[in-house]
Amino acid sequence: MYKFFNTWARIYNISYYNGERTRTESSKPKRKAVAIGIGLGIGLREIWSPNEKRKLHYLRFPGDLLMNMLKMLILPLIISSLVSSLAFLDAKASGRMGLRAVVYYMLTTLFAVILGIIMVLAISPGTKGSTIDKSGAAKNSEPLDALFDLIRNCFPDNLIEACFKRQQTDIEKLEVNETYINKTSVNHTEYTVTKTVDNPKVNKADGMNILGLVVFSIFFGCTLSKMGKTGKPLADFFECMHLATMKLVTLVIWFSPIGIIFLIAVKLVEMENLGTVFTQLGYYMATVLSGLALHAIITLPLIYFIGVRKNPFIYMFNMLKALLTAWGTASSSATLPVTMECLEVNNKIDERVIKFVTPIGATINMDGTALYEAVAAIFIAQHLGITLSIGEVIVVSLTATAAAIGAAGIPQAGLVTMAIVLTAVGLPIDEITLILPIDWFLDRFRTAINVLGDAYGAGLVAHMSKADLEEMDRREAKENGNGLHIMNGDIDSPQDKYLFALNIDFIGFFVRFIEIDSGQQINVLGDAYGAGLVAHMSKADLEEMDRHEAKENGNGFHIMNGDIDSPQVLTKL
């Protein structure tokens, strides 16, 4: 019990004193804004009716500004985040270890999205409590047309146009007259039949082609990473652009509580049945939490068990401190030091793997965020009575994965990436207001899942890279100039007790063992004998060195064991 409370004390200490403490403290204004917005909306429902459109129009103005700011940041955020992260990924993830980490993070994020989509389609939280038949809202398109639209939008013919237009197959109904001739030996009859046929046409629809921009940014970033030093200036440009965009995102997030108050208030006034909406939000919260729980208890442990063949739940229990920190701070980046400590101390993961893999995971591995965004997008579509096609569901999955990879390590960045996913399928982003009252609570759980995914990734990569790490050890031992190599230990720790095998290369046959106890006292067996042996064998060489130095001395005088800096010695001389 003491450890539990001590852990929570450290959580809030970290969240307050850490340089990135913004996540915990900046969520407080948002929670207050949600509470104020709910109170204002419920109060205005008593004096205003949903038909007073002009009053609601004026009341929505600060919220409209917030939505416009979010839309403004979508394009630069997508391009700069994906290009910069992938352009520098080759330097961060070079070699087999980096490839394993990136593949693991991509797959787990995609699995999380697929799980979230299955959960939200099965539970359908956006239709709970509604008595309105919304089945007629389905779009008139074939699954094959939707699939072709998906592939077609991946490769836009004009990047500039892709910023505000996307390709879409529309079905036109045409009446066609077909003439049939009936010939017999007696009669020759002609008759005409009118048929209605589908005439598919590819048109340009309003809305940003998010998928095309994502695909282009991915290929462009990978190309820059392969160009090495030649592409570094352009990669630096996109990195600078990303940092500048994140500064703007921070400003928007700073303004967001004001916009949230009025967005929620207007939404509550416009709602005809509050009970139905709260019922849907309850089912939505249950869907997200159930999906996160399944991903944490089944998907991630199963992948770890298949790859490592060890108990994944013991590994998870050893990460409890990091998971509680993630829940308390709601920030993967702020939790990173605690995550690294738990991996090294509790799960005994190689320090080199930890330092290499976890920073990459904190940047591109957002399992919980991706699952949440996929569920939220489809929930909003269900609430609006819109039936998404198969192609649009695939777009949601791909866009949620890409948006999660580019998710910023700043407070409430999910608000911006959620706007990206909604824009990708043509849903109004002002419907984000619907999920804002509970978003701050779900944010803590999805952050904990993000950290858990990072931890399992480090363990899996460490197991798969065991041979590579041993090869690195042998190479370092060979390249070490003094011939001293520590195979399995860390002499910096004063608490632990280790036994190291040390090899002296310049003798070749002399092997010693060093034991380091808690007092940092090193007892070396054979050092004195080794020094005496080398001195005896090198006596002739040392005398030759003395004669050579005496001969080269200009005045013919050689001081063997003295110090001429002393004034007394100079006087005697």
N, C-alpha and C positions, 0 to 999 in steps of 0.2 A: 504494500500500500504506500509506503514511503517513497519507493521508486516511482510509482505512478504519479503522485503529486509532485515529486521532484522533476519528473519529465515535463509535466505541464507548466511548472514554473519556468523551466528552461525555454519552453516554447514561447511563452510571452516575453521572456527576456530577450530571446533572439529576435522576435518580431518587432521589438521596440528599439533595440540598440543596433541591429543589423543595418548596414547601409541601404539595404533594399527593403526596409520595413514598410514600404508604402502599401503592400498588399493588405496587411491586417488593418492598418489605421485608415487607409483610403476607402475600405469597404464600409466604415462607419457612416460617412456622409451618404453613401448610397442607401444603406438600410434606413437612415433617417428620412431620406427623400421618398423612399417607398412608403414608409409609415405616414408621412405628411400627405403624399399624393392620395393614399387610400382614404385618409380622414377627410381631405378636401373633396374628393369625389363623392363620398357617401353624403357629406353635408350638402353639396350642390344638387344631388338627386332629389332632395326634399323641396327645393325651390325652383329648379329648372327641369324642363322636360327634354327628352331626346330630340324633339322637333325644333328646338331653339338653335338652329344651325349657326346663325351669325354670332351669337354669344360663344358657342363652342369653338367657332373658327378663330375668334380672337384669343380665347383661352389656350388654344393649341399652339399659338405662335412660338413660344420658347421651345416646345417640343419639336416643331417643324425645323427650327434652326439646328437642333441636335441631329435630327435625321439627315438633314442636308450635309452637315459636317461628316457624318459617317459615310454617306454616299461619295463625298468628295475624296475620302481617303482610300476607297476600295481599290482603285486602279494603281496608284503608286505603291500601296502596301503589297498587293499581289506580286507585282513585277520585282520590286526591290528586295522583298524578303526571300522569294524563291531563287532569284538569280544570285544574290549575294551568298545565301547559305550553300547553294550547290557549287558556286564558283570556288569557294574556299573549302569545300568538303574534301577534295582530293588531298589537300595538305593535311587536313585533320584526320582523315580516315584512309590514309595510304596503307596499302598492303592488305593481307588477308584479315587481320584483326578488324580493321575499319570496315571492310566489305561485309564481314559477318554482322557487325553491329548495325550497319545501315539496313541490311536485308531484314534482320530481326525487327528493327523498329518499324520499317515500312509494313511488314506482314502483320504485326500485332495491331497497328493502327487500323489497317484494312479489316482485320478480323473484328475489331471493336465496332467499326462502322456497320459491318454486315449484321452483327449481333443486335445493335441498336435498331436497325431497320426492321429486322425480323420481330423484335419485341413490340415496336410501335405499330406495325401492321397487324400483329396478332391481337394486341390489346385495344387498339384504336381509341386512345384516350380523348381525342378531339371530337368524338361523336357521342360520348357518354352524356346521358341526361337530356339530349336534344330530341325533340319530337318532330322536327322538320325533316321532310324527305329531301335529301340533297343528292340523290343518285343522278339527277339530270345534269349535274355539273361536270360530268366526265367529258373530256375532250374527244372530238371526232377524229381519231387517228388510229391507225393500225399499229400493232407492236413492231412490225418490221419497219414501218415508216419512222417510228420513234428511235429505233436502233440506228437507222441510217442517218437521222438527224444528229444523233449523238456523235457518230463518227465524223460526219461532215463538219460539225462545229468544232471538232478537235483541230481542224486544219483550216482556219479562216483564210479567205482569199485576199483580205485586206485588213491589216492589223489596226489601222486607224478606225475603220468602220466597225471592227469587232468591239471597240470601246463603247458603242451604243446600239449596235445591231447584232442580231443572231439569226441564223438560218432556221427555217421551220417549214415543214411540209403541211400544206393546207389541202383539204379534200374538197373539190368542187363537184357538184352534182350536175351532170349533163344529160339532157334528153336526146337520145339517138334513135333515128328512124331506120329500121332495117327492113328491107324488102325481100320477101320470100316468094319463090315461084314453085307452084305445084303443077307438075306436068303429068298428065295421064294420056292414055291412048285416045281419049274422047275430048278432054278439056285441057285448057292452058290457063291456069288461074294465078294471078299475082295478088299478094296482100302485104300490107305494111304493118309492122309491129313497133311501137314506141317503147324504148327501154331507158331506164335511168342507170347511168354508169358513173363510177368514181373516176375523177380526173385529178390525180395528185400533181401539185405544183410546189416547187421550192420557192418560198418567198422570204423576204427580210422582215423580221418582226422586231418591234422595239424592245430594248433590253440589252444589257451588256453581255457579251459572249465570254463569260468567265472561264468556261472550260477551254476555249481556244487560247486565251491569254495564259492560262496555267500551263498548258502543254508547250506553248512557245517558250515561256520562261524556264521551264524545266530543261528543255533541249538547249536553250541558250546558256543557262548556267553550267550545264555539263560540258558544253563545248569550251567555255572559258576555263574550266578547271583543267581540261586536257591541253590547253595552250601554254600552260606554265607561266614563265616570266613574260612572254609576249602578251598574254591576255590579262596580266595583273593590273595594269593601269585602268582598264575598263571595269575589272572586278572591284577595284578600289572605289571607282565612281559609284557603282551600285551599292556598295557597302556604305558609303557616305550618304547616298540617297536614302537607304534604309534607316540609318541613324536619324537623319533629319525627319523622315516620316514618323518615326517613333516619338520624336519630340512633339510633333503635331498631334499624334494620338494621345500623348499625355495631357496636352492642353484640352483636347476634346473630352477626355475622361474627367478632367477637372471641372468642366462645365456641365457634365452629364447629370449630376444631381438636380440641377435647376430644370433641365428639360424633362427629366423623369417625373418630377412632381406633377407637371401640367399634362404630360402624356397619360399618366395613370388616372388623373382626375377626369380628363375628358373621356377616357375609355370607360370608366365606371358610369359616367352620366349617360353615355350612349348605349350601354348594355341594357337589354330589355329584361333579362332574367339573371340576376347575380348568382342565384343558387346553382344554375346550370354551369356557369363559368367556373365557379369554385369547385364544383364536382369534377369538371374536366381537368382543372389544375391539379387536383388531388390524384387523379389517375395518371396524369402526366408525370408528377413527381414520383409516383410508385413505379412507373415504367422506367424512368431514368435510373433510379436507385436499384431496381431489379437488374437492369442491364449491367450496371457497374459492378454489382455483387457477383453476377455470373462470370463476368470477365475476370474479376479478381480471384474467384474461388475455383473456377473450372478452366478457362482458356489459358491464362498465364501459367498457373501451376502445371497444367498438362503439357504445355510446350517445354517448360523447364524440366519436367520429369522425363520426357522423351529424349531430350538432349543430354541431360546430365546423369540421369538414373539415380537421383537422390531425392529425399523427402522434401517436397517444395514448401510444405507448411511449416516445417522447422525453420527453413530459410526465411519465410515470410515473418514468423514470430521474431526472428533476430532483427528484422527491420522495423519493429514496432515503434521504436523511438522516432525514426524518420517519418513514419506514417502519421504519427500523432503531431509531429511538427508540421507536416504538410497540411493536415486538417486545421491546425491552429492558425497557420500563416496564410493558407490558400495561395502559396507561391512555390513553384518547383525550384526556382532559382534561389530563393532564400533558404530552402531546405537542403540545397546541394551539399554544404559542409557536413551536415548531420548524416546525410545519405552516405557520403564517402566514409565517414567514421564508422557507421554501422557495417558497411561492407567489409572494411579492413579489419575491424576489431572482432565483430561478432561472427561474420561469415567467412573470414580468413581468405578474402579475395586478394589476388596479387595487386600490389599498389600501382604497378605500371598499367594494369588493365583498368583500374578504377580511375586514374587520372586521365586515361585516354578515352574511355567509353562514356562515363557519366556526363561530362560536359556536352558531348554530342547528343546524348539522350535528353538532357534538359532543354536542348534546342529544338530537336525534331521529333521527339517521341511524346505525343500527346494523346494517348489512348482514350482517357476519360473525356477529354475535350472533344475529340472526334465523335465519340458515341453520343455525347450530349447534343452536339450540333445536328447530327443526322436525325435524332429523335425529335428535336425541337422543330426542325424544318417541316417534317411530315406531320407533326402535331398541329402546327399552324395551318397547314393546308387542309387537314381534316376539320379544324375549327371553322374555316372559311367555306367548307363544303366543296373543296376542289379535290378531284381525284387525280393523283399524279400517275402518268403513264410509266411503263417499265423503263423507258429511256430516261425519264426525268428522275426516277428513283436511282438509276445508275449515276446520273449527273450529281445527285445529292451525295451519294457515297464517294465518288471521286473528288468532288469539290470539298467535302468535309475532311477528307484525308489530306488534301493539299493545303487547306486552310489551317488545319491542325499543325502541319509541319511548319507553316509560316507564322504560327501563333506567337505573339510577342510575350516576353517574360515580364509583363507589366500588369498593373491592376486592371481587372475587367477588360482585358484585351479580347476576351471571348465575345464581347458586345460587337466589336468590329468584324471579327471573323464570322460571326453569325449573320451579319449583314451581307457578307460575301456569298454565303450558301443560299440565302433567300433570293438574292439577286440572280443567282445562277439558274433558278427555276422559275423566275418571273413572279415571285411572291412579294407583296408589299412589305418593306422592311419596318414600317411603323407598327406592324403587328408584333414586333419584339416586345412592345409594351405588355403584351398578354402574359409573358413569362418572367418579366422583371421582378415581380414581388417575391418570387422564390428562387431567383437565379443566384443570389448571394449565398444561400444555403447549399444549393447543389454544387456551387463552385468549389467548396471545401472537399466534397467527396470526390469529384473528378480530379482534383489536384492530387489527392492521396493515391488514386489509381495511376496517375501519370508517374509518380515517384516509384510505386511498386513495379511498374513496367520497366523503369530504368534499372531497378535493382536486379530483377530477374535477367535482364539483358546483360548486365555485367557478369553475373554468375555463369550464364550460358557461354558468353564469349571467352571468359577465362578458362572454362573447361575445354572448349574447342581449340583454344590457342595454346594449350599446354606444351605441345611440341615446339611451337614457335618461340615461346618464352624460354624453354631450355636451350634452344639454339642461340638465342640472344645472350644467355648466361655464358655459354661456351665462347662465344665471340668476344664478349667483354673480358673474359678471363685471359684470352689469348692476346688481346690488345692492351691489357693493363701493363703499364711499363714496369712497375715494381714487382710484378708477378703475384700480387696478392689478390685473391678473389673470394668473396663471400657468397656461398651458394644459396643458402636458405635461412636468412635471418635479417635482423635489423638491429645494429649495435647502438642506434640512437635511443632505444627504449630502456630506461633505468629500472622498470618493474619486471619485465619478462626475463626468463632465463633461457639462453639458447646455446646450442653446441654447433660450432662451425668447423668445417674442414678447410684448412689453409695450405696452400701449396707454394713453395718457394721455387720459382722457375730457374733462377740462376744456379742453383745446386742440382736440381732435377731429381734427386733421390731422397731429399729430406722432407718428411711430412710431419706436421705438428697439428695439435688440436688446441683450440682456444675456448675457454669457458668464461662466459660473461655472467656475473651474478647481479643481484639487485643493487649492489653498491657500486656498480660500474668498475669493479676491480678486475683486471685482466691478468690471468695467470698463464704464462706462455711456457710450455714445456719444450726445452731444446734451444731457446734463443741464445743463452749464454754459451752453450757448447758450439752452436753454429758460428757465433762471432769469433770464439777462440780458434776454431778449425780454419776459418777463412783467413784470420790473421797469420796463423802459422804457415799456411800454404802460400801466402802472398808476401812472405818476409823478403825474399830476393827482389821481388818487384818493387817493394817499398824502398829498399836500399838503393836500387837503381834510380828511382824517382828523386831521392835525396841528392845523389851525386849529380844528376842532370840539372837540378835546380841550382846547386852550388856553382856549377860550371857556368851557367848563364848569368849569374850575378856579376854585375860590372866591377865591383870593388873586391871580388873574390871572397867576400865574407858572407856567411850564410847562418842565419839564426834558425835553429831547428825547432825549439819549443819556447819561444818568448814573444813578447809584445813590445815593439819599439815605440808604441804610443805613450808608454809610461815615462814621465820626466826623469825619474830616478835612473831608469835603464839608459836613457839618452846621455845622462851625465857620466855614467860609468864608461859608456862607449867613447 
